[in-house]
Amino acid sequence: MPLGQMIVFTVIGGSLVLFLTGLIRYDLVAVLALMVLAVSHVLKAKQVFTGFANPAVITIASVLVMGHALWQSGVVDFIAKWLGRVARSPGSQMVALTGTEALCSALINDTGALGVFMPVAIRLARKSETSPSRFLMPLSFSAFLGGMTTLIGTPPNIIIAAYRGQLGHGNFTMFSFTPVGAGVAVAGLVFMALASRFLVPERQSGKGEDEHYGIAKYLTEAEIDKDSPFAGKTLGELEAKVEADFAVVGLVRGDDRRLAPRPHQRLAAGDRLVIEAGADNLTALLDAAKLTLAEDKEIEDDFLKSKDIEVVECIVQPGSRLVGRSARSLGLRRRYGVNLLAVARHGERIKGRYSDIPLVAGDVLLLQGDADTLDEVMTRLDCLPLAERDIRLGKPTRIVTALGIFAAAIVLAATNALATDVAFTCGALAMVLARLISVRDIYDAIEWPVIILLGAIIPVGQALQQTGGAKTIAGLFVALAHHMPPFGIIAVMLLGTLLLSNAVNHAATAVLMAPVAAGVAHGMHVGVDPLLMAVAVGASAPMLIPTGHPCNVLVMGPGGYKFSDYWRLGLPLSLVVMAVAVPLIMLVWPLHR
């Protein structure tokens, strides 16, 4: 085996291990792999950063911007609001939710669409006294199914289309994926409608947000003694100097009640503090600050809210600045003016000193703060609210303008009037000029870790091909495929890609598997299109484990799912995907040229 090929295999193998273990974030893993190949001279200097100029990367960034502009214009919110009114029974709610999510995911970013429909699903579940877990996993999987149906529905489709162009066959067009993808999506949605109630576990009750955490059990009223060292000091000084995990959620002074008091609020003897804390932390606070427990009386959860103060649930997104850091180290109270009342992980409230526990993607936080600024704080922290917020309807002209620009970009790309990357870049620019999205929001809309991942991993895929590594892997596959019927060749390619997509980012899977598919097609003297389609479908269906896709991570906390819950629905659904996709690929894209 040539040295260059050995280096490429070693780098890819090490990258797969890092992807699986999560020791380093996936975009950094891709950059590390790229740098190793650059330093070892497997890639020439002029090849190292060509991935960032790849049409697939430009297209994905432009699609993210246009999708965000559509979201801001109120199109998706209008659909979500309508959905909440027409769906009545749990069965109809399931069909309406998953079907609408699939349709939206065909045109905009799947994570963004899921962020809109998750609060709708949770509200519908609580209204019908059904566990949110019944809806959330099928909702996540429907995003994958919908994404398969169009060129812009998912990054793997864009990558596969661009790779086909590099082979000299021309790019796949906007609706090249639709005959196979739509059939798979319909079959998957029907399967989930019929079988998900038997396969998705019920992990949570359908209670409201405060009941879910049982906050009232942790609320205590204590009075500041006249000899307290903090009488005359600020609340911020009390919070900084007392070594205990607590939150002051209210202050009562005579007839004046103040919720979520600011750190600069000066305390006085006789003030009564409403404190959220566990027993051990409360004892430490009472001793250190010389506070006296008020008379024993029940404090209702409603105390936490007022006209100006809200309590909201939100979920930590993958890539959030909160991931890996504790609430205390971030200074949520000091920097953002919000109280962290509780943290839930996998549907269970974390007990003890939760403000010192590093947060992970999928954690559900209960925040208390100013109603006017909470939305902005959640956006800055990259958290998604789990309750429906005010609908973004705006002016009807904004919706019409956004839809018109989006449709024009699709038509230009579908008719080949402009190259796909050019058409969607023009669409994104038009939305900026029409003031449907601000310049600042452009950079917030683009998922930079994904862009970095693609820009770095595309040259790695090229190195796999240039060193003959893809040909070596394809040779092993060809030796096996000679003993298979045609459908077996497509099925094995789809299955291998599907399994890899659950372990590795789905976009990276498409980049690595596309050269292998081309090598197999060349070795067997068959058409490359059916094998590329098999890779596209397999890379778009990471449904076996929660870490296979950000959508799976997002629903894990609110649904209270365990790691092992995903394969219960994901495995049979993956088999449905294969059973429908393989014959459709053979029908639409014949294997033999």
Secondary structure, DSSP 8 states (H G I E B T S, - for coil): --HHHHHHHHHHHHHHHHHHH-SS-HHHHHHHHHHHHHHTTSS-GGGTTGGGG-HHHHHHHHHHHHHHHHHHHTHHHHHHHHHHHH--SHHHHHHHHHHHHHHHHTTS-HHHHHHHHHHHHHHHHHHTT--THHHHHHHHHHHHHHHTTSGGGSHHHHHHHHHHHHTTS----TTTTHHHHHHHHHHHHHHHHHHHHHHS---S----HHHHHTGGGGEEEEEE-TT-TTTTSBHHHHHHHS-S--EEEEEEETTEEEES--TT-B--TT-EEEEE--HHHHHHHHHHHTEEE-------GGGG--SSEEEEEEEE-TT-TTBT--HHHHTIIIII--EEEEEEETTEE--SSGGGS-B-TT-EEEEEEETTTHHHHHHHTTEEESS--------HHHHHHHHHHHHHHHHHHHTTSS-HHHHHHHHHHHHHHTTSS-HHHHHHHS-HHHHHHHHHHHHHHHHHHHTTHHHHHHHHHHHHHTTS-HHHHHHHHHHHHHHHHHHS-HHHHHHHHHHHHHHHHHHHT--SHHHHHHHHHHHT---SSGGGSHHHHHHHHHHT--GGGHHHHHHHHHHHHHHHHHHHHHHHS-S--
